[in-house]
Amino acid sequence: MSLVRPTISDVAAAAGVSKATVSRFFNHRERLLSPDIAARVEAAIAQLGYAPSPMAQALSRGRSRLIGLVVADIANPYSVAVLRGAEQACREAGYLVMLFNLGNEAGREREAIEALAGYQVDGFILNTLGRGTSVPDAVAAQGKPVVLIDRRHAGMQADFVALDNAGAMAQVCEHLLVGGWQELLYVTEPVAGVSTRRERAAAFGACLRTPAAGRVFESADGADAALQAALGALRKRAGSKRRAAVVAGNAVVTLRVAHAVRQLGWQFGTELGFVGFDDPDWAPLIGPGLTTLAQPTGEIGRGAAHCLIERLQGLDGPARQLRLPGRLVVRGSSAGG
């Protein structure tokens, strides 16, 4: 048995026809062929065991049935869950996903979009770092449909799918305030240039009953001493008669806060209340269990895929926005007083 994969040229030679004739046969244009020629092509295909390349067939029709997905960091559980939801929806619609992981490296967005475009993807789903102009410029150069996840890009009109940040923060703050936590601190990664971080910080301020009831602290990677100092200042402001709690902007910040609390020798739920955005698998294992705001990551991925496929199927009109609700998962870190 030959290990050499037969080609369309082999089929044409065996049938005594041109490659264009074989291509017409595969593209269901038998009406352009006589019954005798069609039968010869079919017999040659069976004899050689030839199977056409799905990519070549798709490209011949102007579509690759590939969707390019760019994620900020594949090590982030959020990215993994979004990818899973998007891939499932794409597969159900007959598309395959090609993934490019940025690894949180600034400036790789253009490289990612150009690399995926080289594989003739039909469109893009982008969960990028959300900074700079490289993404809008690169997308404009490709001229393909795009859906953004979680983070917007200034001046870029595209369908957008994300958590309802205002509604989620309202759930979190109301839960803490009703539970007797009067002095709050919102800890976030640096907000400059990242739309989601800005939205959550603004929503936090809007949820407070009095401006003095909460503050925002931007936690930079590696600045452990500064975070411990911010937590100490929070407890000092609360004094002996008010209870202090932290809201963490994502799972990365939650880990930083957990480390700082351990270094300070405090306990969640007693010395410090806590609620964090994102619900990682390890949240129930820290202290009395960390209360979290779980994002609908699978639904976000599926929603983005559906938006893009609708555009690929010809849907026109202005950019759309899909905001999905979060779910509060209550554990011991936010126990009421």
TIKOLRO-367133 format. One line per 10 residues: number of its first residue (from 1); for each residue x negated, y, z negated of N, C-alpha, C. Coordinates in nm, 3 decimals, decimal comma. Example, Ala and Ser with C-alpha at 12.3 -4.5 7.8 and 13.67 -1.06 7.14 Angstrom:
BEGIN
1> -1,319/-0,569/-0,780/-1,230/-0,450/-0,780/-1,320/-0,330/-0,780  -1,285/-0,225/-0,708/-1,367/-0,106/-0,714/-1,290/0,003/-0,787 $
***
This chain:
BEGIN
1> -0,085/-0,120/0,000/0,000/0,000/0,000/-0,088/0,124/0,000  -0,061/0,216/0,090/-0,142/0,337/0,099/-0,113/0,430/-0,018  -0,224/0,489/-0,072/-0,210/0,585/-0,181/-0,199/0,727/-0,129  -0,208/0,745/0,004/-0,200/0,878/0,064/-0,054/0,915/0,081  -0,017/1,029/0,028/0,123/1,075/0,036/0,156/1,115/0,180  0,259/1,058/0,239/0,294/1,095/0,377/0,337/1,241/0,385  0,311/1,301/0,500/0,344/1,441/0,521/0,455/1,454/0,624  0,504/1,577/0,638/0,609/1,602/0,737/0,554/1,577/0,878  0,421/1,597/0,895/0,359/1,569/1,025/0,364/1,420/1,056  0,344/1,338/0,952/0,352/1,193/0,971/0,492/1,150/1,014 $
11> 0,592/1,210/0,950/0,731/1,178/0,986/0,758/1,217/1,130  0,713/1,338/1,168/0,735/1,385/1,306/0,669/1,292/1,407  0,545/1,248/1,376/0,474/1,160/1,469/0,544/1,025/1,480  0,590/0,970/1,367/0,656/0,839/1,369/0,789/0,845/1,444  0,858/0,959/1,437/0,988/0,973/1,504/0,973/1,022/1,647  0,852/1,071/1,682/0,833/1,123/1,816/0,899/1,256/1,838  0,902/1,341/1,731/0,966/1,472/1,740/0,869/1,576/1,682  0,912/1,701/1,682/0,830/1,808/1,625/0,856/1,821/1,475  0,763/1,892/1,407/0,784/1,919/1,263/0,907/2,006/1,242  0,934/2,097/1,333/1,053/2,182/1,320/1,181/2,099/1,322 $
21> 1,180/1,992/1,403/1,298/1,905/1,409/1,318/1,833/1,276  1,209/1,786/1,215/1,219/1,720/1,084/1,269/1,819/0,980  1,219/1,943/0,988/1,262/2,046/0,893/1,411/2,072/0,906  1,462/2,075/1,031/1,606/2,095/1,050/1,686/1,981/0,986  1,634/1,862/0,997/1,702/1,746/0,938/1,714/1,764/0,786  1,604/1,804/0,722/1,606/1,819/0,575/1,688/1,938/0,528  1,702/2,036/0,615/1,780/2,154/0,577/1,927/2,141/0,616  1,968/2,016/0,639/2,110/1,985/0,666/2,164/2,058/0,788  2,078/2,062/0,890/2,123/2,125/1,014/2,127/2,019/1,125  2,182/1,901/1,087/2,189/1,791/1,182/2,270/1,827/1,306 $
31> 2,356/1,927/1,293/2,439/1,965/1,409/2,353/2,015/1,525  2,228/2,056/1,490/2,136/2,102/1,594/2,059/1,987/1,658  2,078/1,865/1,603/2,007/1,748/1,653/2,105/1,652/1,718  2,059/1,579/1,818/2,144/1,474/1,877/2,148/1,356/1,781  2,254/1,274/1,786/2,262/1,158/1,696/2,140/1,067/1,708  2,087/1,052/1,831/1,972/0,964/1,850/1,847/1,018/1,779  1,824/1,149/1,791/1,706/1,210/1,725/1,722/1,205/1,574  1,840/1,236/1,523/1,864/1,231/1,378/1,839/1,091/1,325  1,882/0,989/1,399/1,862/0,850/1,355/1,715/0,814/1,355  1,638/0,863/1,454/1,495/0,836/1,457/1,422/0,901/1,341 $
41> 1,460/1,025/1,308/1,398/1,094/1,193/1,430/1,020/1,064  1,555/0,980/1,049/1,596/0,909/0,928/1,520/0,778/0,913  1,502/0,706/1,023/1,429/0,578/1,020/1,282/0,600/0,984  1,222/0,707/1,038/1,081/0,737/1,008/1,064/0,772/0,860  1,159/0,846/0,804/1,153/0,882/0,662/1,158/0,757/0,575  1,248/0,665/0,610/1,261/0,542/0,533/1,136/0,456/0,547  1,082/0,447/0,667/0,964/0,364/0,692/0,843/0,414/0,614  0,825/0,546/0,608/0,707/0,605/0,544/0,727/0,631/0,394  0,854/0,627/0,349/0,882/0,660/0,210/0,854/0,806/0,180  0,884/0,892/0,277/0,854/1,035/0,263/0,958/1,104/0,176 $
51> 0,910/1,192/0,083/0,999/1,276/0,002/0,953/1,420/0,017  1,041/1,510/0,057/0,999/1,650/0,077/0,967/1,718/-0,056  0,879/1,816/-0,051/0,845/1,894/-0,169/0,961/1,984/-0,208  1,012/1,972/-0,331/1,121/2,060/-0,373/1,083/2,207/-0,361  0,954/2,242/-0,393/0,910/2,380/-0,384/0,916/2,429/-0,239  0,866/2,345/-0,149/0,866/2,385/-0,008/1,008/2,405/0,043  1,099/2,313/0,005/1,238/2,327/0,047/1,300/2,455/-0,007  1,273/2,483/-0,134/1,331/2,602/-0,196/1,278/2,727/-0,129  1,146/2,732/-0,105/1,088/2,850/-0,043/1,139/2,870/0,098  1,168/2,760/0,167/1,220/2,773/0,304/1,356/2,839/0,304 $
61> 1,425/2,828/0,190/1,556/2,894/0,178/1,546/3,029/0,109  1,424/3,072/0,077/1,405/3,202/0,015/1,414/3,202/-0,136  1,424/3,085/-0,199/1,432/3,075/-0,345/1,344/2,962/-0,394  1,274/2,984/-0,507/1,188/2,880/-0,563/1,258/2,799/-0,671  1,369/2,851/-0,724/1,439/2,792/-0,839/1,347/2,791/-0,961  1,254/2,886/-0,967/1,167/2,902/-1,082/1,196/3,035/-1,149  1,193/3,035/-1,282/1,208/3,158/-1,359/1,084/3,175/-1,445  1,025/3,294/-1,440/0,907/3,324/-1,520/0,946/3,377/-1,657  0,892/3,315/-1,761/0,921/3,357/-1,898/0,791/3,398/-1,966  0,784/3,522/-2,011/0,667/3,573/-2,081/0,703/3,594/-2,228 $
71> 0,624/3,534/-2,319/0,649/3,550/-2,462/0,528/3,614/-2,528  0,554/3,692/-2,632/0,446/3,763/-2,700/0,350/3,668/-2,769  0,404/3,564/-2,834/0,317/3,473/-2,909/0,388/3,340/-2,927  0,338/3,236/-2,860/0,401/3,105/-2,866/0,385/3,042/-3,004  0,293/3,094/-3,087/0,278/3,043/-3,223/0,386/3,096/-3,317  0,460/3,196/-3,271/0,567/3,255/-3,351/0,693/3,169/-3,337  0,751/3,121/-3,448/0,872/3,038/-3,438/0,985/3,106/-3,362  0,993/3,239/-3,370/1,096/3,313/-3,296/1,079/3,287/-3,146  0,956/3,300/-3,096/0,931/3,280/-2,953/0,965/3,138/-2,910  0,928/3,041/-2,993/0,954/2,900/-2,961/1,104/2,875/-2,949 $
81> 1,180/2,926/-3,045/1,325/2,903/-3,046/1,392/2,972/-2,928  1,348/3,094/-2,895/1,403/3,165/-2,780/1,371/3,090/-2,651  1,247/3,043/-2,640/1,206/2,966/-2,522/1,293/2,843/-2,506  1,319/2,772/-2,616/1,400/2,650/-2,609/1,540/2,681/-2,556  1,601/2,788/-2,606/1,735/2,823/-2,559/1,737/2,865/-2,414  1,638/2,942/-2,372/1,632/2,987/-2,233/1,608/2,870/-2,139  1,516/2,781/-2,177/1,483/2,667/-2,092/1,605/2,577/-2,072  1,681/2,555/-2,178/1,799/2,469/-2,169/1,902/2,527/-2,072  1,927/2,658/-2,085/2,025/2,722/-1,997/1,978/2,723/-1,852  1,848/2,745/-1,831/1,794/2,744/-1,695/1,805/2,605/-1,633 $
91> 1,770/2,503/-1,711/1,775/2,366/-1,662/1,918/2,329/-1,622  2,015/2,367/-1,705/2,154/2,335/-1,675/2,201/2,402/-1,546  2,139/2,515/-1,512/2,177/2,587/-1,390/2,091/2,549/-1,270  2,000/2,451/-1,289/1,918/2,405/-1,178/1,789/2,480/-1,158  1,743/2,551/-1,262/1,617/2,625/-1,254/1,514/2,564/-1,349  1,387/2,583/-1,315/1,277/2,546/-1,403/1,211/2,672/-1,456  1,153/2,662/-1,575/1,090/2,776/-1,640/0,939/2,761/-1,634  0,872/2,870/-1,597/0,726/2,877/-1,604/0,691/2,975/-1,716  0,607/2,930/-1,809/0,577/3,008/-1,930/0,440/3,073/-1,922  0,433/3,199/-1,967/0,305/3,267/-1,986/0,304/3,321/-2,129 $
101> 0,206/3,277/-2,208/0,192/3,320/-2,348/0,090/3,432/-2,357  0,133/3,548/-2,410/0,042/3,662/-2,423/-0,054/3,647/-2,540  -0,019/3,561/-2,637/-0,105/3,546/-2,754/-0,123/3,674/-2,831  -0,023/3,763/-2,825/-0,028/3,893/-2,893/-0,146/3,979/-2,848  -0,196/3,955/-2,727/-0,307/4,034/-2,675/-0,252/4,151/-2,593  -0,278/4,270/-2,641/-0,229/4,389/-2,573/-0,292/4,399/-2,434  -0,213/4,442/-2,338/-0,265/4,465/-2,204/-0,256/4,347/-2,110  -0,203/4,232/-2,154/-0,196/4,115/-2,067/-0,062/4,105/-1,993  0,029/4,199/-2,020/0,161/4,189/-1,958/0,153/4,192/-1,805  0,074/4,285/-1,751/0,063/4,293/-1,606/0,005/4,163/-1,549 $
111> -0,098/4,112/-1,615/-0,158/3,985/-1,572/-0,053/3,874/-1,570  0,032/3,869/-1,675/0,134/3,765/-1,683/0,233/3,775/-1,569  0,282/3,894/-1,544/0,385/3,913/-1,440/0,328/3,883/-1,302  0,206/3,928/-1,277/0,144/3,903/-1,146/0,113/3,755/-1,127  0,071/3,688/-1,235/0,041/3,544/-1,224/0,167/3,465/-1,192  0,276/3,495/-1,262/0,402/3,423/-1,237/0,458/3,457/-1,099  0,442/3,582/-1,059/0,490/3,621/-0,926/0,416/3,543/-0,817  0,292/3,505/-0,844/0,215/3,426/-0,748/0,276/3,289/-0,721  0,358/3,241/-0,814/0,429/3,114/-0,795/0,569/3,135/-0,737  0,596/3,257/-0,691/0,722/3,288/-0,624/0,843/3,268/-0,716 $
121> 0,830/3,304/-0,844/0,946/3,293/-0,933/1,056/3,384/-0,882  1,180/3,344/-0,908/1,294/3,422/-0,860/1,322/3,543/-0,948  1,282/3,537/-1,075/1,307/3,647/-1,168/1,230/3,625/-1,296  1,242/3,722/-1,389/1,163/3,720/-1,512/1,250/3,737/-1,636  1,215/3,663/-1,742/1,266/3,688/-1,877/1,145/3,729/-1,959  1,150/3,847/-2,019/1,032/3,904/-2,084/1,056/3,930/-2,232  0,974/3,866/-2,315/0,966/3,896/-2,459/0,821/3,935/-2,485  0,788/4,060/-2,452/0,650/4,106/-2,455/0,621/4,186/-2,580  0,504/4,251/-2,584/0,465/4,328/-2,702/0,542/4,458/-2,713  0,596/4,508/-2,601/0,683/4,625/-2,607/0,611/4,758/-2,611 $
131> 0,484/4,761/-2,570/0,410/4,888/-2,573/0,357/4,920/-2,433  0,336/5,051/-2,410/0,272/5,093/-2,287/0,362/5,086/-2,165  0,303/5,115/-2,049/0,378/5,123/-1,924/0,346/5,009/-1,829  0,263/4,914/-1,872/0,221/4,809/-1,779/0,337/4,722/-1,733  0,432/4,693/-1,822/0,543/4,607/-1,785/0,635/4,674/-1,682  0,685/4,797/-1,707/0,770/4,860/-1,605/0,701/4,873/-1,471  0,573/4,909/-1,471/0,500/4,925/-1,345/0,486/4,793/-1,272  0,450/4,686/-1,345/0,431/4,556/-1,282/0,562/4,500/-1,229  0,669/4,516/-1,305/0,800/4,465/-1,262/0,848/4,540/-1,138  0,830/4,672/-1,138/0,872/4,752/-1,023/0,798/4,709/-0,897 $
141> 0,671/4,672/-0,911/0,592/4,630/-0,797/0,642/4,497/-0,738  0,702/4,412/-0,821/0,748/4,281/-0,774/0,889/4,286/-0,715  0,971/4,378/-0,764/1,106/4,393/-0,709/1,197/4,275/-0,735  1,181/4,208/-0,849/1,265/4,093/-0,883/1,349/4,124/-1,008  1,463/4,055/-1,026/1,546/4,080/-1,144/1,471/4,047/-1,273  1,502/4,124/-1,377/1,434/4,109/-1,506/1,537/4,120/-1,618  1,518/4,038/-1,721/1,594/4,052/-1,846/1,494/4,066/-1,960  1,517/4,162/-2,048/1,430/4,185/-2,162/1,490/4,120/-2,287  1,404/4,062/-2,370/1,445/4,003/-2,497/1,378/4,077/-2,611  1,456/4,121/-2,707/1,410/4,173/-2,836/1,347/4,312/-2,830 $
151> 1,264/4,338/-2,730/1,192/4,466/-2,724/1,217/4,535/-2,591  1,253/4,662/-2,600/1,275/4,743/-2,481/1,143/4,801/-2,431  1,150/4,858/-2,309/1,038/4,932/-2,255/1,089/5,067/-2,207  1,023/5,174/-2,249/1,067/5,309/-2,218/1,082/5,329/-2,068  1,198/5,385/-2,029/1,221/5,417/-1,889/1,256/5,299/-1,801  1,273/5,180/-1,860/1,300/5,060/-1,780/1,447/5,020/-1,795  1,519/5,022/-1,685/1,658/4,984/-1,684/1,671/4,836/-1,648  1,703/4,755/-1,748/1,716/4,610/-1,726/1,812/4,554/-1,829  1,873/4,440/-1,798/1,957/4,372/-1,897/1,873/4,342/-2,021  1,938/4,354/-2,138/1,866/4,344/-2,265/1,944/4,257/-2,361 $
161> 1,876/4,160/-2,424/1,941/4,068/-2,518/1,861/4,068/-2,647  1,930/4,086/-2,760/1,858/4,094/-2,888/1,954/4,077/-3,004  1,898/4,070/-3,123/1,976/4,072/-3,246/2,045/4,207/-3,261  2,162/4,207/-3,322/2,228/4,331/-3,362/2,155/4,382/-3,487  2,051/4,461/-3,467/1,966/4,502/-3,579/2,041/4,585/-3,682  2,126/4,676/-3,636/2,201/4,760/-3,730/2,295/4,677/-3,815  2,368/4,587/-3,750/2,461/4,503/-3,825/2,389/4,409/-3,920  2,274/4,354/-3,875/2,198/4,263/-3,961/2,143/4,335/-4,083  2,088/4,454/-4,062/2,033/4,529/-4,175/2,144/4,569/-4,272  2,262/4,600/-4,219/2,375/4,632/-4,306/2,410/4,513/-4,395 $
171> 2,409/4,392/-4,340/2,434/4,272/-4,420/2,332/4,258/-4,532  2,206/4,278/-4,497/2,098/4,260/-4,594/2,108/4,360/-4,707  2,122/4,487/-4,674/2,125/4,591/-4,777/2,249/4,579/-4,865  2,362/4,549/-4,804/2,485/4,534/-4,883/2,471/4,418/-4,981  2,413/4,309/-4,935/2,391/4,193/-5,022/2,305/4,230/-5,143  2,197/4,304/-5,119/2,107/4,340/-5,228/2,171/4,440/-5,323  2,237/4,540/-5,268/2,296/4,645/-5,353/2,410/4,588/-5,437  2,492/4,505/-5,377/2,601/4,442/-5,454/2,544/4,351/-5,562  2,428/4,290/-5,535/2,364/4,202/-5,633/2,291/4,274/-5,744  2,292/4,407/-5,741/2,231/4,482/-5,851/2,088/4,526/-5,827 $
181> 2,040/4,514/-5,705/1,905/4,561/-5,672/1,917/4,705/-5,625  1,876/4,798/-5,711/1,903/4,940/-5,682/1,790/5,011/-5,609  1,666/4,963/-5,623/1,551/5,029/-5,562/1,493/4,935/-5,456  1,495/4,978/-5,329/1,457/4,890/-5,219/1,334/4,944/-5,145  1,256/4,851/-5,092/1,142/4,884/-5,008/1,150/4,800/-4,882  1,148/4,865/-4,767/1,146/4,793/-4,640/1,002/4,785/-4,592  0,950/4,662/-4,579/0,813/4,640/-4,534/0,817/4,589/-4,390  0,748/4,660/-4,303/0,749/4,627/-4,161/0,609/4,634/-4,104  0,587/4,563/-3,995/0,465/4,586/-3,920/0,471/4,727/-3,862  0,356/4,786/-3,823/0,357/4,923/-3,769/0,460/4,940/-3,659 $
191> 0,541/5,044/-3,671/0,658/5,058/-3,583/0,628/5,128/-3,451  0,516/5,198/-3,441/0,489/5,280/-3,323/0,495/5,198/-3,195  0,580/5,240/-3,103/0,586/5,179/-2,971/0,665/5,050/-2,961  0,721/5,000/-3,072/0,795/4,873/-3,068/0,941/4,902/-3,105  1,031/4,887/-3,007/1,169/4,931/-3,025/1,240/4,858/-3,139  1,220/4,728/-3,151/1,290/4,652/-3,255/1,250/4,699/-3,395  1,122/4,725/-3,416/1,077/4,772/-3,547/1,134/4,909/-3,578  1,140/4,995/-3,477/1,199/5,128/-3,499/1,347/5,115/-3,534  1,418/5,029/-3,464/1,561/5,012/-3,488/1,588/4,964/-3,631  1,511/4,865/-3,676/1,534/4,810/-3,810/1,500/4,911/-3,918 $
201> 1,392/4,987/-3,897/1,356/5,090/-3,996/1,463/5,197/-4,003  1,515/5,238/-3,887/1,622/5,340/-3,886/1,749/5,286/-3,950  1,781/5,161/-3,923/1,901/5,100/-3,981/1,889/5,088/-4,132  1,769/5,060/-4,180/1,747/5,052/-4,324/1,779/5,185/-4,390  1,729/5,295/-4,334/1,759/5,426/-4,390/1,907/5,459/-4,388  1,976/5,416/-4,281/2,118/5,446/-4,268/2,203/5,367/-4,367  2,150/5,254/-4,417/2,228/5,168/-4,506/2,221/5,212/-4,652  2,126/5,295/-4,688/2,107/5,331/-4,829/2,216/5,425/-4,877  2,260/5,403/-5,000/2,364/5,488/-5,056/2,312/5,625/-5,092  2,186/5,634/-5,131/2,120/5,763/-5,154/1,981/5,754/-5,093 $
211> 1,927/5,863/-5,037/1,794/5,858/-4,975/1,686/5,810/-5,071  1,704/5,835/-5,200/1,601/5,799/-5,298/1,602/5,651/-5,331  1,701/5,577/-5,279/1,715/5,437/-5,317/1,622/5,345/-5,240  1,551/5,394/-5,139/1,464/5,306/-5,063/1,360/5,380/-4,983  1,253/5,312/-4,953/1,146/5,367/-4,871/1,099/5,263/-4,771  1,025/5,309/-4,669/0,970/5,223/-4,566/0,819/5,220/-4,580  0,761/5,099/-4,577/0,616/5,085/-4,582/0,572/5,004/-4,461  0,476/5,058/-4,386/0,422/4,989/-4,269/0,299/4,909/-4,311  0,308/4,779/-4,297/0,202/4,687/-4,342/0,116/4,645/-4,224  -0,009/4,690/-4,224/-0,102/4,652/-4,118/-0,169/4,520/-4,152 $
221> -0,206/4,445/-4,050/-0,273/4,318/-4,069/-0,404/4,338/-4,144  -0,423/4,264/-4,252/-0,546/4,272/-4,330/-0,546/4,376/-4,440  -0,444/4,460/-4,447/-0,438/4,566/-4,549/-0,367/4,514/-4,674  -0,422/4,408/-4,735/-0,356/4,344/-4,849/-0,349/4,436/-4,970  -0,455/4,510/-4,996/-0,458/4,599/-5,113/-0,351/4,706/-5,102  -0,332/4,759/-4,981/-0,232/4,864/-4,962/-0,092/4,810/-4,987  -0,066/4,686/-4,944/0,065/4,627/-4,968/0,088/4,603/-5,116  -0,012/4,552/-5,186/0,003/4,533/-5,331/0,029/4,665/-5,401  -0,039/4,771/-5,356/-0,016/4,903/-5,416/0,125/4,951/-5,390  0,178/4,925/-5,270/0,315/4,967/-5,237/0,416/4,892/-5,323 $
231> 0,391/4,763/-5,348/0,482/4,685/-5,433/0,474/4,735/-5,578  0,354/4,768/-5,623/0,339/4,822/-5,759/0,412/4,954/-5,774  0,402/5,040/-5,672/0,472/5,169/-5,676/0,624/5,150/-5,677  0,671/5,048/-5,604/0,814/5,016/-5,604/0,862/4,979/-5,743  0,789/4,892/-5,811/0,827/4,853/-5,947/0,822/4,972/-6,042  0,725/5,060/-6,023/0,713/5,177/-6,110/0,831/5,271/-6,090  0,873/5,291/-5,966/0,988/5,378/-5,940/1,115/5,320/-6,002  1,127/5,189/-5,996/1,247/5,125/-6,051/1,251/5,137/-6,202  1,133/5,132/-6,269/1,129/5,142/-6,414/1,193/5,021/-6,480  1,230/5,037/-6,601/1,285/4,925/-6,679/1,435/4,909/-6,662 $
241> 1,502/5,006/-6,602/1,648/5,002/-6,596/1,701/4,976/-6,455  1,614/4,973/-6,357/1,658/4,949/-6,219/1,583/4,828/-6,164  1,648/4,751/-6,081/1,588/4,631/-6,024/1,535/4,661/-5,884  1,414/4,612/-5,853/1,347/4,642/-5,728/1,350/4,521/-5,635  1,368/4,547/-5,507/1,371/4,438/-5,407/1,304/4,484/-5,279  1,252/4,386/-5,206/1,186/4,409/-5,078/1,267/4,348/-4,966  1,273/4,418/-4,854/1,325/4,364/-4,729/1,206/4,354/-4,633  1,180/4,236/-4,579/1,068/4,216/-4,487/1,119/4,213/-4,343  1,047/4,282/-4,255/1,094/4,300/-4,117/1,088/4,177/-4,030  1,005/4,078/-4,063/0,999/3,953/-3,986/0,922/3,849/-4,067 $
251> 0,904/3,731/-4,009/0,840/3,621/-4,082/0,694/3,650/-4,111  0,626/3,725/-4,023/0,487/3,760/-4,048/0,476/3,844/-4,174  0,563/3,943/-4,187/0,562/4,029/-4,306/0,604/3,949/-4,430  0,697/3,857/-4,415/0,738/3,774/-4,528/0,618/3,701/-4,588  0,533/3,644/-4,505/0,414/3,576/-4,555/0,321/3,674/-4,628  0,305/3,793/-4,575/0,220/3,893/-4,641/0,275/3,929/-4,778  0,406/3,950/-4,784/0,469/3,986/-4,913/0,456/3,870/-5,011  0,478/3,748/-4,966/0,467/3,632/-5,055/0,326/3,620/-5,111  0,227/3,645/-5,028/0,087/3,640/-5,075/0,062/3,750/-5,179  0,111/3,871/-5,151/0,090/3,982/-5,245/0,158/3,957/-5,379 $
261> 0,279/3,903/-5,373/0,353/3,874/-5,497/0,278/3,769/-5,580  0,222/3,671/-5,512/0,145/3,570/-5,585/0,021/3,632/-5,648  -0,047/3,721/-5,576/-0,166/3,786/-5,630/-0,133/3,873/-5,751  -0,013/3,932/-5,749/0,030/4,017/-5,860/0,083/3,936/-5,978  0,105/3,806/-5,957/0,155/3,721/-6,064/0,303/3,737/-6,092  0,377/3,785/-5,992/0,521/3,805/-6,009/0,598/3,683/-5,958  0,730/3,685/-5,990/0,820/3,580/-5,942/0,933/3,644/-5,861  0,962/3,585/-5,746/1,078/3,630/-5,670/1,205/3,598/-5,748  1,301/3,690/-5,739/1,429/3,669/-5,805/1,433/3,722/-5,947  1,317/3,749/-6,007/1,312/3,807/-6,142/1,242/3,942/-6,136 $
271> 1,108/3,940/-6,121/1,036/4,068/-6,110/1,064/4,140/-5,979  1,098/4,064/-5,876/1,118/4,127/-5,746/1,222/4,050/-5,666  1,322/4,122/-5,616/1,419/4,062/-5,525/1,362/4,061/-5,383  1,419/3,977/-5,299/1,363/3,967/-5,163/1,465/3,915/-5,063  1,464/3,978/-4,941/1,532/3,924/-4,823/1,440/3,950/-4,704  1,421/3,849/-4,618/1,336/3,866/-4,501/1,409/3,835/-4,372  1,380/3,912/-4,268/1,431/3,879/-4,135/1,357/3,757/-4,083  1,428/3,670/-4,014/1,383/3,539/-3,965/1,394/3,436/-4,077  1,423/3,313/-4,037/1,444/3,205/-4,134/1,352/3,088/-4,101  1,222/3,100/-4,130/1,128/2,991/-4,102/1,155/2,870/-4,189 $
281> 1,104/2,754/-4,148/1,127/2,630/-4,220/1,076/2,635/-4,364  0,972/2,714/-4,388/0,911/2,717/-4,521/0,979/2,815/-4,617  1,078/2,892/-4,572/1,143/2,990/-4,660/1,204/2,927/-4,786  1,266/2,808/-4,778/1,322/2,750/-4,902/1,216/2,700/-4,999  1,090/2,693/-4,955/0,986/2,631/-5,037/0,909/2,731/-5,122  0,929/2,859/-5,101/0,856/2,961/-5,175/0,939/3,009/-5,294  0,880/2,996/-5,415/0,950/3,039/-5,536/1,085/2,971/-5,548  1,188/3,049/-5,582/1,323/2,992/-5,594/1,393/2,976/-5,460  1,318/2,997/-5,352/1,376/2,999/-5,218/1,397/3,142/-5,173  1,353/3,172/-5,051/1,362/3,310/-5,001/1,491/3,329/-4,921 $
291> 1,567/3,429/-4,961/1,685/3,467/-4,883/1,639/3,526/-4,751  1,708/3,489/-4,643/1,666/3,534/-4,510/1,785/3,580/-4,426  1,754/3,656/-4,323/1,850/3,690/-4,219/1,810/3,610/-4,095  1,882/3,502/-4,069/1,848/3,414/-3,957/1,895/3,475/-3,827  1,804/3,484/-3,731/1,841/3,534/-3,600/1,898/3,420/-3,514  1,992/3,452/-3,426/2,048/3,349/-3,336/1,955/3,328/-3,216  1,837/3,275/-3,244/1,732/3,269/-3,142/1,772/3,186/-3,020  1,833/3,070/-3,044/1,874/2,988/-2,931/1,975/3,060/-2,843  2,070/3,129/-2,906/2,171/3,203/-2,832/2,109/3,321/-2,757  2,007/3,383/-2,817/1,938/3,493/-2,748/1,871/3,442/-2,622 $
301> 1,802/3,329/-2,632/1,738/3,271/-2,514/1,839/3,232/-2,407  1,946/3,168/-2,449/2,048/3,127/-2,352/2,116/3,249/-2,289  2,144/3,350/-2,372/2,207/3,471/-2,319/2,121/3,540/-2,215  1,989/3,545/-2,241/1,899/3,607/-2,145/1,897/3,529/-2,014  1,893/3,396/-2,024/1,893/3,314/-1,903/2,021/3,333/-1,823  2,135/3,336/-1,891/2,262/3,354/-1,821/2,267/3,490/-1,751  2,218/3,595/-1,819/2,216/3,728/-1,758/2,132/3,727/-1,630  2,015/3,665/-1,636/1,927/3,663/-1,520/1,988/3,582/-1,406  2,044/3,466/-1,438/2,102/3,382/-1,332/2,219/3,453/-1,265  2,298/3,527/-1,342/2,407/3,606/-1,282/2,351/3,708/-1,184 $
311> 2,239/3,771/-1,219/2,177/3,866/-1,126/2,127/3,795/-1,001  2,068/3,678/-1,018/2,017/3,602/-0,904/2,131/3,557/-0,812  2,249/3,541/-0,870/2,365/3,498/-0,791/2,437/3,616/-0,727  2,380/3,737/-0,744/2,434/3,853/-0,673/2,505/3,956/-0,757  2,514/3,937/-0,888/2,581/4,036/-0,972/2,506/4,169/-0,965  2,579/4,275/-0,936/2,521/4,408/-0,928/2,578/4,493/-1,041  2,532/4,617/-1,051/2,586/4,706/-1,152/2,480/4,752/-1,250  2,519/4,839/-1,342/2,423/4,895/-1,438/2,369/4,790/-1,534  2,257/4,824/-1,597/2,195/4,734/-1,695/2,291/4,707/-1,810  2,292/4,582/-1,857/2,382/4,540/-1,965/2,303/4,519/-2,094 $
321> 2,375/4,524/-2,205/2,315/4,502/-2,336/2,397/4,398/-2,412  2,330/4,293/-2,460/2,396/4,188/-2,537/2,334/4,184/-2,677  2,412/4,223/-2,777/2,366/4,225/-2,916/2,437/4,113/-2,991  2,359/4,023/-3,051/2,416/3,907/-3,118/2,401/3,921/-3,270  2,500/3,874/-3,347/2,496/3,889/-3,493/2,400/3,790/-3,558  2,340/3,834/-3,670/2,256/3,746/-3,751/2,338/3,677/-3,859  2,273/3,586/-3,931/2,343/3,511/-4,037/2,258/3,516/-4,166  2,320/3,566/-4,272/2,252/3,576/-4,400/2,249/3,439/-4,468  2,128/3,394/-4,503/2,108/3,266/-4,572/2,063/3,299/-4,713  2,152/3,286/-4,810/2,124/3,330/-4,947/2,055/3,221/-5,027 $
331> 1,942/3,258/-5,089/1,868/3,167/-5,178/1,832/3,243/-5,306  1,747/3,183/-5,388/1,724/3,236/-5,521/1,653/3,369/-5,529  1,582/3,411/-5,423/1,505/3,535/-5,430/1,591/3,660/-5,441  1,721/3,648/-5,409/1,808/3,767/-5,417/1,921/3,742/-5,517  1,900/3,653/-5,614/2,004/3,625/-5,714/2,046/3,754/-5,783  2,176/3,772/-5,802/2,228/3,893/-5,864/2,192/3,903/-6,010  2,189/4,028/-6,059/2,151/4,051/-6,198/2,272/4,050/-6,288 $
***
